[in-house]
Amino acid sequence: MRKNLFRAFLIGSLASASTLPARADELADFYKANPITIVVGFGVGGGYDVYSRTLTRHMGKHMPGAPNALVRNMPGAGSMAAANYIYNNAPKDGTQFATFSRSIPTQPLFDKTGVQFDALKLNWIGSPASEVSVVFSPVEKKFRTIDDLRARPMTVPASGLGADSAVYPFVINALLGTKMKVVTGYQGSGDFMLAIERGEVDGMGGSSISTLRSTRPQWLKENKIDIILQIALRKHPDYPDAPLALDFLTDPSDRKVMELIFSRQEIAFPYAAPPGIPADRLAALRKGFADTLRDPAFVQEATKMGLEVSPVSGEEVLKLLTSAYSTSSDLVERARQAVTQKP
């Protein structure tokens, strides 16, 4: 009897093992015949586009079948169009995934206008980096500490009321009692830096460190600016002496509100695939993405371009979003009011 049971177990195990190469071959054959498309929710040349085009030059060799990879730009509604597309209309076969603004995954918590996706049902691939933004000012403006920001107004530029460049100073004003004055109408980081150089504004209410390093590295190297606050859930390791905005909060509910809003910094450049794609293809995309971010050739190219590489896995993105969506309704309402302040 025992011999018969052992023989049956052995035959079953061998049969199961024999299917593994066949499945691997099927996966390789599929991707060999079908290129990968990364849908980018912005136009050409911005940070999300640059990260994606850099990924396409390396990711194919880390995927079964070594497929070609390409970018499809789909700007619209602050990148909401790309999120809606990947959730509802993209092929659910593992050939497409998308990237969109870091604010999009939690947008339904604050305003569901135009939202046609469920963030917790997207298949998260990961992010090439987490992000730390900073409040800073040229040294001659003499805004050096949070007390200076509380004592007198500091004018800062923003592209629009819903952009991080406006949202972050609104939140800090609401929760830390600062007096940053937001001026909208600027086109982006290039305009922001020029406005600072021309003296039109007093500094920035939230600019990523990677943007500073890639566009104005001399400001940091020559100590031409004072970094007043860091905007993130944790400090950037290269700037341990600059205080974290969160550290000035003593009320636990205030801290939870700020954490909810600033959690988007942890998933700075999120990538997601549609719901319902085959499990083996999702696993291949996640592994290919992660392996690409560890590829020395990718890291070298990204570093030369001033791109941060501090990978966040798809599982980590989902965990962070699951926590955000479990926030109590009263705290979400407080966060919504802070985010939607007017200048």
C-alpha positions as CSV (number, residue, x, y, z in Angstrom):
1,M,0.0,0.0,0.0
2,R,2.8,2.4,1.0
3,K,4.7,1.6,-2.2
4,N,1.6,2.4,-4.3
5,L,1.1,5.7,-2.5
6,F,4.7,6.6,-2.9
7,R,4.6,5.7,-6.6
8,A,1.5,7.8,-7.2
9,F,3.1,10.8,-5.4
10,L,6.3,10.4,-7.4
11,I,4.4,10.2,-10.7
12,G,2.3,13.3,-9.8
13,S,5.4,15.3,-8.8
14,L,7.2,14.5,-12.0
15,A,4.2,15.4,-14.0
16,S,3.9,18.7,-12.2
17,A,7.6,19.5,-12.6
18,S,7.4,18.6,-16.3
19,T,4.9,21.4,-16.9
20,L,7.2,24.1,-15.5
21,P,9.5,24.4,-18.6
22,A,6.4,24.4,-20.8
23,R,4.9,27.3,-18.9
24,A,8.2,29.2,-19.0
25,D,8.4,28.6,-22.7
26,E,4.8,29.8,-23.2
27,L,5.6,33.0,-21.3
28,A,8.8,33.6,-23.3
29,D,6.9,32.9,-26.6
30,F,4.2,35.3,-25.6
31,Y,6.5,38.2,-24.8
32,K,8.8,37.5,-27.8
33,A,5.7,38.1,-30.0
34,N,4.2,41.0,-28.1
35,P,6.1,44.2,-27.2
36,I,5.6,45.9,-23.8
37,T,4.0,49.3,-23.8
38,I,4.4,51.8,-21.0
39,V,1.5,54.3,-21.0
40,V,2.7,57.7,-19.6
41,G,0.1,60.1,-18.3
42,F,2.1,63.2,-19.3
43,G,3.8,64.6,-22.4
44,V,7.3,64.0,-23.6
45,G,10.2,65.3,-21.6
46,G,8.9,65.3,-18.0
47,G,10.2,63.2,-15.1
48,Y,7.6,60.4,-15.6
49,D,8.4,60.3,-19.3
50,V,12.1,60.2,-18.8
51,Y,12.0,57.4,-16.2
52,S,9.8,55.4,-18.6
53,R,12.0,55.8,-21.6
54,T,15.0,54.9,-19.6
55,L,13.1,51.8,-18.4
56,T,12.3,50.8,-22.0
57,R,16.0,50.8,-22.9
58,H,16.7,48.1,-20.3
59,M,13.6,46.2,-19.2
60,G,13.3,43.9,-22.2
61,K,16.4,42.0,-21.4
62,H,15.0,41.2,-17.9
63,M,11.7,39.8,-19.3
64,P,10.9,36.3,-20.7
65,G,11.4,36.4,-24.4
66,A,13.3,39.7,-24.3
67,P,10.5,41.8,-25.8
68,N,10.8,45.2,-27.3
69,A,9.5,48.0,-25.0
70,L,8.1,51.4,-26.0
71,V,6.4,54.4,-24.5
72,R,2.9,55.7,-25.4
73,N,2.3,59.2,-24.1
74,M,-1.3,59.8,-23.0
75,P,-1.6,63.3,-21.3
76,G,-4.9,64.5,-20.0
77,A,-6.7,65.5,-16.8
78,G,-3.5,65.7,-14.8
79,S,-2.7,62.1,-15.9
80,M,-6.1,60.8,-14.7
81,A,-6.7,59.8,-18.3
82,A,-3.9,57.3,-18.3
83,A,-5.1,55.8,-14.9
84,N,-8.6,55.5,-16.3
85,Y,-7.4,53.9,-19.5
86,I,-5.2,51.3,-17.9
87,Y,-8.0,50.3,-15.5
88,N,-10.8,50.1,-18.1
89,N,-9.6,49.9,-21.6
90,A,-6.0,48.6,-21.8
91,P,-5.5,44.9,-22.8
92,K,-5.6,42.7,-19.8
93,D,-2.9,40.4,-21.2
94,G,0.3,41.7,-19.5
95,T,1.5,43.8,-22.5
96,Q,0.7,47.3,-21.0
97,F,1.2,49.1,-17.8
98,A,1.0,52.8,-17.0
99,T,2.5,55.6,-14.9
100,F,0.7,58.7,-13.7
101,S,1.0,61.4,-11.0
102,R,1.8,60.2,-7.5
103,S,-1.3,62.0,-6.3
104,I,-3.6,59.9,-8.5
105,P,-3.7,56.7,-6.4
106,T,-5.2,58.5,-3.4
107,Q,-7.2,61.1,-5.4
108,P,-10.5,59.3,-4.9
109,L,-10.2,59.9,-1.1
110,F,-10.3,63.7,-1.7
111,D,-12.3,64.1,-4.9
112,K,-13.9,61.5,-7.1
113,T,-14.5,63.8,-10.0
114,G,-13.4,62.0,-13.2
115,V,-12.1,58.9,-11.3
116,Q,-12.9,55.7,-13.1
117,F,-10.7,53.2,-11.3
118,D,-10.3,51.4,-8.0
119,A,-6.7,52.0,-6.7
120,L,-6.8,48.8,-4.6
121,K,-7.7,46.6,-7.7
122,L,-4.9,47.8,-9.9
123,N,-2.0,45.5,-10.2
124,W,0.9,47.6,-8.9
125,I,4.2,47.0,-10.5
126,G,6.2,49.4,-8.3
127,S,8.1,52.7,-8.4
128,P,11.7,53.4,-9.4
129,A,12.1,55.8,-6.5
130,S,10.6,57.3,-3.5
131,E,10.8,61.1,-3.3
132,V,11.7,63.8,-0.9
133,S,10.7,67.3,-1.6
134,V,11.9,70.4,0.2
135,V,10.8,73.9,1.1
136,F,13.8,76.1,0.3
137,S,14.7,79.8,-0.2
138,P,17.8,81.6,-1.5
139,V,20.1,82.6,1.5
140,E,19.6,86.3,0.8
141,K,15.9,86.0,1.4
142,K,16.6,85.0,5.1
143,F,14.0,82.3,5.3
144,R,16.0,79.8,7.3
145,T,13.7,78.1,9.8
146,I,10.0,77.3,10.3
147,D,9.9,80.2,12.7
148,D,10.7,82.5,9.7
149,L,7.9,80.9,7.7
150,R,5.5,81.6,10.6
151,A,6.7,85.2,11.1
152,R,6.2,86.5,7.6
153,P,4.8,85.5,4.2
154,M,7.1,83.7,1.8
155,T,5.9,83.8,-1.8
156,V,6.2,80.5,-3.7
157,P,5.3,79.5,-7.3
158,A,2.9,76.8,-8.4
159,S,1.6,75.4,-11.7
160,G,-2.0,75.0,-10.5
161,L,-4.1,74.6,-7.3
162,G,-4.1,70.8,-7.6
163,A,-0.4,70.5,-8.2
164,D,2.1,69.4,-5.4
165,S,3.7,72.8,-5.8
166,A,0.5,74.3,-4.4
167,V,-0.8,71.5,-2.2
168,Y,2.3,71.1,-0.1
169,P,2.5,74.7,1.0
170,F,-1.3,74.7,1.7
171,V,-0.9,71.6,3.9
172,I,2.1,73.0,5.8
173,N,0.3,76.4,6.3
174,A,-2.8,74.6,7.6
175,L,-1.0,72.2,10.0
176,L,2.1,74.1,11.0
177,G,0.9,77.7,11.0
178,T,3.2,79.0,8.3
179,K,2.4,81.9,5.9
180,M,3.5,80.7,2.5
181,K,1.7,82.6,-0.3
182,V,1.1,80.5,-3.4
183,V,1.2,82.2,-6.8
184,T,-0.1,80.0,-9.6
185,G,0.3,80.1,-13.4
186,Y,3.9,78.9,-13.8
187,Q,4.4,76.0,-16.3
188,G,6.6,73.7,-14.3
189,S,10.0,73.3,-12.5
190,G,11.9,75.2,-15.2
191,D,9.7,78.2,-14.7
192,F,9.9,77.9,-10.9
193,M,13.7,78.0,-10.9
194,L,13.7,81.0,-13.2
195,A,11.2,82.9,-11.1
196,I,13.4,82.3,-8.0
197,E,16.5,83.5,-10.0
198,R,14.6,86.7,-11.1
199,G,13.4,87.4,-7.6
200,E,9.7,87.1,-8.5
201,V,9.2,84.7,-5.6
202,D,11.0,84.0,-2.4
203,G,11.6,80.3,-2.8
204,M,9.8,76.9,-3.3
205,G,7.0,75.4,-1.2
206,G,7.9,71.9,-2.4
207,S,10.5,70.9,-5.0
208,S,11.9,67.4,-5.2
209,I,15.5,67.1,-4.3
210,S,16.1,65.2,-7.6
211,T,14.8,68.2,-9.5
212,L,17.2,70.5,-7.7
213,R,20.1,68.2,-8.3
214,S,19.4,67.9,-12.0
215,T,18.5,71.5,-12.8
216,R,20.4,73.7,-10.2
217,P,23.1,71.5,-8.7
218,Q,25.2,74.6,-7.9
219,W,22.6,75.9,-5.5
220,L,23.3,72.9,-3.3
221,K,27.0,72.6,-3.9
222,E,27.6,76.3,-3.2
223,N,25.1,76.6,-0.3
224,K,23.1,79.2,-2.2
225,I,19.8,78.1,-0.6
226,D,18.5,77.3,2.8
227,I,16.6,74.0,3.0
228,I,13.9,74.8,5.6
229,L,11.8,71.7,5.6
230,Q,11.7,68.2,4.1
231,I,8.4,66.9,2.8
232,A,8.2,63.2,3.0
233,L,7.6,60.4,5.5
234,R,11.3,60.1,6.2
235,K,14.4,62.3,5.6
236,H,16.6,62.0,2.6
237,P,19.8,60.3,3.8
238,D,22.0,63.1,2.2
239,Y,20.3,65.9,4.2
240,P,20.1,64.6,7.8
241,D,20.2,68.1,9.3
242,A,17.2,69.6,7.5
243,P,14.1,69.0,9.6
244,L,11.2,66.9,8.5
245,A,7.8,68.8,8.4
246,L,6.2,65.9,10.3
247,D,8.6,66.3,13.2
248,F,7.0,69.6,14.1
249,L,3.6,68.0,14.8
250,T,2.6,67.0,18.3
251,D,-1.1,66.2,17.8
252,P,-1.4,62.6,16.6
253,S,-4.4,63.4,14.4
254,D,-2.5,66.2,12.7
255,R,0.3,63.8,12.1
256,K,-2.0,61.3,10.5
257,V,-3.5,63.9,8.2
258,M,0.0,65.0,7.0
259,E,1.1,61.4,6.6
260,L,-1.9,60.6,4.5
261,I,-1.1,63.5,2.1
262,F,2.7,63.1,2.1
263,S,2.4,59.3,1.6
264,R,2.4,60.0,-2.1
265,Q,6.1,60.8,-1.8
266,E,6.8,57.1,-1.1
267,I,5.4,56.1,-4.5
268,A,6.8,59.0,-6.4
269,F,6.6,57.4,-9.9
270,P,3.9,54.7,-9.6
271,Y,3.5,52.0,-12.3
272,A,0.4,49.9,-12.5
273,A,-1.0,47.2,-14.7
274,P,-4.7,46.5,-15.3
275,P,-6.8,44.3,-13.1
276,G,-7.4,40.8,-14.3
277,I,-4.1,40.0,-16.1
278,P,-2.8,36.4,-15.9
279,A,-0.8,35.8,-12.6
280,D,2.3,34.5,-14.4
281,R,2.5,37.6,-16.6
282,L,2.0,39.9,-13.6
283,A,4.8,38.1,-11.8
284,A,7.0,38.5,-14.9
285,L,6.3,42.2,-15.1
286,R,7.1,42.8,-11.5
287,K,10.3,40.7,-11.6
288,G,11.4,42.4,-14.9
289,F,10.7,45.8,-13.4
290,A,12.6,45.0,-10.2
291,D,15.5,43.4,-12.0
292,T,15.8,46.4,-14.3
293,L,16.0,48.8,-11.3
294,R,19.0,46.7,-10.0
295,D,20.7,46.6,-13.4
296,P,24.0,48.5,-13.2
297,A,23.5,49.8,-16.7
298,F,20.1,51.2,-15.9
299,V,21.4,52.7,-12.6
300,Q,24.4,54.3,-14.4
301,E,22.2,55.9,-17.1
302,A,19.6,57.1,-14.6
303,T,22.3,58.6,-12.3
304,K,23.8,60.5,-15.2
305,M,20.3,61.9,-16.0
306,G,19.9,63.0,-12.4
307,L,17.2,60.4,-11.7
308,E,16.9,58.9,-8.2
309,V,16.9,55.1,-8.0
310,S,15.4,53.8,-4.7
311,P,13.0,51.1,-5.8
312,V,9.6,50.5,-4.2
313,S,8.0,47.1,-5.0
314,G,4.4,46.7,-6.2
315,E,3.6,44.9,-2.9
316,E,4.9,47.9,-1.0
317,V,2.8,50.3,-3.0
318,L,-0.4,48.2,-2.4
319,K,0.4,48.0,1.3
320,L,0.8,51.8,1.5
321,L,-2.5,52.4,-0.4
322,T,-4.4,49.9,1.7
323,S,-3.3,51.8,4.8
324,A,-4.3,55.1,3.2
325,Y,-7.8,53.8,2.3
326,S,-8.3,52.6,5.8
327,T,-8.0,56.1,7.2
328,S,-11.0,57.3,9.2
329,S,-13.5,59.5,7.4
330,D,-13.0,62.5,9.7
331,L,-9.2,62.5,9.1
332,V,-9.8,62.2,5.3
333,E,-12.1,65.2,5.5
334,R,-9.5,67.2,7.3
335,A,-6.9,66.2,4.7
336,R,-9.3,67.1,1.9
337,Q,-9.8,70.6,3.4
338,A,-6.1,71.1,3.7
339,V,-5.4,70.0,0.2
340,T,-8.1,72.2,-1.3
341,Q,-7.2,75.5,0.4
342,K,-7.1,78.6,-1.8
343,P,-4.2,81.0,-1.9
